[in-house]
Amino acid sequence: MSLFISCVLVATGFARTETARAAPADDGLPEGDGRKILQASCTACHDLSEVTKFKGFYTRDDWHDIVKTMIEYGAKVKDSDVDVLVDYLTKNLGKK
Protein backbone atom coordinates (compact mmCIF):
# COMPACT_ATOMS: atom_id res chain seq x y z
CA MET A 1 0.00 0.00 0.00
CA SER A 2 1.36 3.45 -0.85
CA LEU A 3 2.13 6.07 1.75
CA PHE A 4 -0.53 8.28 0.18
CA ILE A 5 -3.23 5.62 0.50
CA SER A 6 -2.12 4.81 4.04
CA CYS A 7 -2.47 8.43 4.99
CA VAL A 8 -5.85 8.76 3.30
CA LEU A 9 -7.02 5.80 5.35
CA VAL A 10 -5.78 7.48 8.50
CA ALA A 11 -7.28 10.83 7.57
CA THR A 12 -10.67 9.34 6.82
CA GLY A 13 -10.75 7.21 9.94
CA PHE A 14 -10.34 3.83 8.27
CA ALA A 15 -7.04 3.14 9.97
CA ARG A 16 -6.07 2.97 13.62
CA THR A 17 -6.04 6.21 15.55
CA GLU A 18 -4.04 5.17 18.60
CA THR A 19 -1.96 7.64 20.54
CA ALA A 20 1.54 8.37 19.30
CA ARG A 21 4.11 5.62 19.67
CA ALA A 22 7.80 6.09 20.00
CA ALA A 23 9.81 4.55 17.21
CA PRO A 24 11.94 1.62 18.28
CA ALA A 25 15.51 2.50 19.17
CA ASP A 26 16.79 0.14 16.45
CA ASP A 27 14.92 1.78 13.56
CA GLY A 28 18.24 2.38 11.80
CA LEU A 29 17.72 6.10 11.43
CA PRO A 30 20.41 8.50 12.66
CA GLU A 31 19.77 10.90 15.54
CA GLY A 32 18.92 14.49 14.80
CA ASP A 33 16.19 17.09 14.79
CA GLY A 34 14.62 15.54 11.70
CA ARG A 35 14.29 12.19 13.46
CA LYS A 36 12.63 13.84 16.45
CA ILE A 37 10.12 15.56 14.16
CA LEU A 38 9.54 12.32 12.25
CA GLN A 39 8.86 10.39 15.44
CA ALA A 40 6.63 13.05 16.96
CA SER A 41 4.64 13.96 13.86
CA CYS A 42 4.46 10.85 11.71
CA THR A 43 4.07 8.06 14.22
CA ALA A 44 1.00 9.73 15.71
CA CYS A 45 -1.00 8.16 12.87
CA HIS A 46 1.05 5.27 11.53
CA ASP A 47 4.07 3.11 12.22
CA LEU A 48 7.45 4.41 11.20
CA SER A 49 7.69 1.51 8.75
CA GLU A 50 5.01 3.26 6.66
CA VAL A 51 7.69 5.89 5.99
CA THR A 52 10.89 3.86 5.96
CA LYS A 53 9.56 1.28 3.52
CA PHE A 54 9.94 3.91 0.81
CA LYS A 55 13.70 4.26 1.33
CA GLY A 56 15.38 5.07 -1.98
CA PHE A 57 12.12 5.73 -3.78
CA TYR A 58 11.37 9.46 -3.34
CA THR A 59 13.28 12.58 -4.34
CA ARG A 60 13.40 15.70 -2.15
CA ASP A 61 10.49 17.22 -4.08
CA ASP A 62 8.47 14.03 -3.53
CA TRP A 63 9.20 14.04 0.22
CA HIS A 64 8.23 17.71 0.37
CA ASP A 65 4.91 16.99 -1.35
CA ILE A 66 4.26 14.06 0.99
CA VAL A 67 5.00 16.12 4.10
CA LYS A 68 2.73 18.94 2.91
CA THR A 69 -0.03 16.43 2.12
CA MET A 70 0.30 14.86 5.57
CA ILE A 71 0.00 18.32 7.13
CA GLU A 72 -3.21 18.84 5.15
CA TYR A 73 -4.46 15.55 6.62
CA GLY A 74 -3.67 16.75 10.12
CA ALA A 75 -0.03 15.94 10.83
CA LYS A 76 1.30 18.36 13.42
CA VAL A 77 4.45 19.82 11.86
CA LYS A 78 5.45 23.43 12.52
CA ASP A 79 6.16 25.52 9.44
CA SER A 80 9.71 25.97 10.67
CA ASP A 81 10.14 22.18 10.90
CA VAL A 82 8.98 21.30 7.37
CA ASP A 83 12.37 21.82 5.69
CA VAL A 84 14.19 20.13 8.58
CA LEU A 85 11.97 17.06 8.19
CA VAL A 86 12.15 17.04 4.39
CA ASP A 87 15.94 17.38 4.45
CA TYR A 88 16.18 14.53 6.97
CA LEU A 89 13.90 12.26 4.92
CA THR A 90 15.79 13.07 1.74
CA LYS A 91 19.21 12.48 3.28
CA ASN A 92 18.31 9.23 5.01
CA LEU A 93 15.51 7.76 2.90
CA GLY A 94 15.69 9.66 -0.39
CA LYS A 95 16.39 8.44 -3.86
CA LYS A 96 20.12 8.30 -4.54
C-alpha atoms as a printed R data frame, in Angstrom:
   type eleno elety resid chain resno       x      y      z
1  ATOM     1    CA   MET     A     1   0.000  0.000  0.000
2  ATOM     2    CA   SER     A     2   1.361  3.446 -0.850
3  ATOM     3    CA   LEU     A     3   2.128  6.066  1.749
4  ATOM     4    CA   PHE     A     4  -0.525  8.280  0.180
5  ATOM     5    CA   ILE     A     5  -3.227  5.615  0.505
6  ATOM     6    CA   SER     A     6  -2.121  4.807  4.045
7  ATOM     7    CA   CYS     A     7  -2.472  8.434  4.985
8  ATOM     8    CA   VAL     A     8  -5.850  8.763  3.302
9  ATOM     9    CA   LEU     A     9  -7.016  5.798  5.353
10 ATOM    10    CA   VAL     A    10  -5.777  7.476  8.499
11 ATOM    11    CA   ALA     A    11  -7.279 10.833  7.569
12 ATOM    12    CA   THR     A    12 -10.675  9.340  6.820
13 ATOM    13    CA   GLY     A    13 -10.750  7.212  9.944
14 ATOM    14    CA   PHE     A    14 -10.340  3.831  8.266
15 ATOM    15    CA   ALA     A    15  -7.036  3.144  9.974
16 ATOM    16    CA   ARG     A    16  -6.068  2.974 13.621
17 ATOM    17    CA   THR     A    17  -6.038  6.214 15.552
18 ATOM    18    CA   GLU     A    18  -4.035  5.167 18.596
19 ATOM    19    CA   THR     A    19  -1.958  7.640 20.539
20 ATOM    20    CA   ALA     A    20   1.543  8.371 19.305
21 ATOM    21    CA   ARG     A    21   4.109  5.618 19.673
22 ATOM    22    CA   ALA     A    22   7.800  6.093 20.001
23 ATOM    23    CA   ALA     A    23   9.813  4.545 17.208
24 ATOM    24    CA   PRO     A    24  11.942  1.618 18.277
25 ATOM    25    CA   ALA     A    25  15.511  2.500 19.167
26 ATOM    26    CA   ASP     A    26  16.788  0.139 16.452
27 ATOM    27    CA   ASP     A    27  14.922  1.778 13.558
28 ATOM    28    CA   GLY     A    28  18.245  2.375 11.802
29 ATOM    29    CA   LEU     A    29  17.723  6.101 11.429
30 ATOM    30    CA   PRO     A    30  20.408  8.502 12.663
31 ATOM    31    CA   GLU     A    31  19.773 10.897 15.535
32 ATOM    32    CA   GLY     A    32  18.925 14.493 14.795
33 ATOM    33    CA   ASP     A    33  16.190 17.094 14.788
34 ATOM    34    CA   GLY     A    34  14.620 15.538 11.698
35 ATOM    35    CA   ARG     A    35  14.288 12.192 13.458
36 ATOM    36    CA   LYS     A    36  12.626 13.840 16.450
37 ATOM    37    CA   ILE     A    37  10.117 15.563 14.165
38 ATOM    38    CA   LEU     A    38   9.539 12.324 12.251
39 ATOM    39    CA   GLN     A    39   8.864 10.391 15.442
40 ATOM    40    CA   ALA     A    40   6.625 13.054 16.962
41 ATOM    41    CA   SER     A    41   4.636 13.958 13.860
42 ATOM    42    CA   CYS     A    42   4.457 10.852 11.708
43 ATOM    43    CA   THR     A    43   4.070  8.058 14.223
44 ATOM    44    CA   ALA     A    44   1.005  9.732 15.713
45 ATOM    45    CA   CYS     A    45  -0.997  8.159 12.872
46 ATOM    46    CA   HIS     A    46   1.055  5.270 11.529
47 ATOM    47    CA   ASP     A    47   4.068  3.105 12.222
48 ATOM    48    CA   LEU     A    48   7.452  4.414 11.203
49 ATOM    49    CA   SER     A    49   7.685  1.506  8.754
50 ATOM    50    CA   GLU     A    50   5.013  3.261  6.660
51 ATOM    51    CA   VAL     A    51   7.687  5.890  5.987
52 ATOM    52    CA   THR     A    52  10.889  3.857  5.964
53 ATOM    53    CA   LYS     A    53   9.558  1.277  3.518
54 ATOM    54    CA   PHE     A    54   9.943  3.911  0.807
55 ATOM    55    CA   LYS     A    55  13.700  4.260  1.326
56 ATOM    56    CA   GLY     A    56  15.381  5.067 -1.975
57 ATOM    57    CA   PHE     A    57  12.122  5.730 -3.782
58 ATOM    58    CA   TYR     A    58  11.374  9.456 -3.343
59 ATOM    59    CA   THR     A    59  13.275 12.584 -4.343
60 ATOM    60    CA   ARG     A    60  13.403 15.701 -2.149
61 ATOM    61    CA   ASP     A    61  10.490 17.217 -4.080
62 ATOM    62    CA   ASP     A    62   8.471 14.031 -3.533
63 ATOM    63    CA   TRP     A    63   9.195 14.038  0.218
64 ATOM    64    CA   HIS     A    64   8.232 17.713  0.366
65 ATOM    65    CA   ASP     A    65   4.906 16.991 -1.354
66 ATOM    66    CA   ILE     A    66   4.258 14.065  0.990
67 ATOM    67    CA   VAL     A    67   5.004 16.123  4.105
68 ATOM    68    CA   LYS     A    68   2.728 18.941  2.907
69 ATOM    69    CA   THR     A    69  -0.030 16.426  2.125
70 ATOM    70    CA   MET     A    70   0.301 14.859  5.568
71 ATOM    71    CA   ILE     A    71   0.003 18.318  7.130
72 ATOM    72    CA   GLU     A    72  -3.208 18.841  5.145
73 ATOM    73    CA   TYR     A    73  -4.457 15.552  6.616
74 ATOM    74    CA   GLY     A    74  -3.669 16.749 10.125
75 ATOM    75    CA   ALA     A    75  -0.029 15.943 10.834
76 ATOM    76    CA   LYS     A    76   1.300 18.357 13.418
77 ATOM    77    CA   VAL     A    77   4.445 19.823 11.865
78 ATOM    78    CA   LYS     A    78   5.446 23.432 12.521
79 ATOM    79    CA   ASP     A    79   6.157 25.516  9.437
80 ATOM    80    CA   SER     A    80   9.714 25.974 10.670
81 ATOM    81    CA   ASP     A    81  10.138 22.177 10.896
82 ATOM    82    CA   VAL     A    82   8.983 21.305  7.369
83 ATOM    83    CA   ASP     A    83  12.374 21.818  5.689
84 ATOM    84    CA   VAL     A    84  14.188 20.128  8.579
85 ATOM    85    CA   LEU     A    85  11.966 17.060  8.191
86 ATOM    86    CA   VAL     A    86  12.146 17.037  4.386
87 ATOM    87    CA   ASP     A    87  15.939 17.383  4.452
88 ATOM    88    CA   TYR     A    88  16.184 14.531  6.966
89 ATOM    89    CA   LEU     A    89  13.903 12.257  4.925
90 ATOM    90    CA   THR     A    90  15.792 13.070  1.736
91 ATOM    91    CA   LYS     A    91  19.210 12.481  3.277
92 ATOM    92    CA   ASN     A    92  18.309  9.235  5.013
93 ATOM    93    CA   LEU     A    93  15.509  7.759  2.900
94 ATOM    94    CA   GLY     A    94  15.694  9.660 -0.388
95 ATOM    95    CA   LYS     A    95  16.387  8.436 -3.856
96 ATOM    96    CA   LYS     A    96  20.121  8.296 -4.539
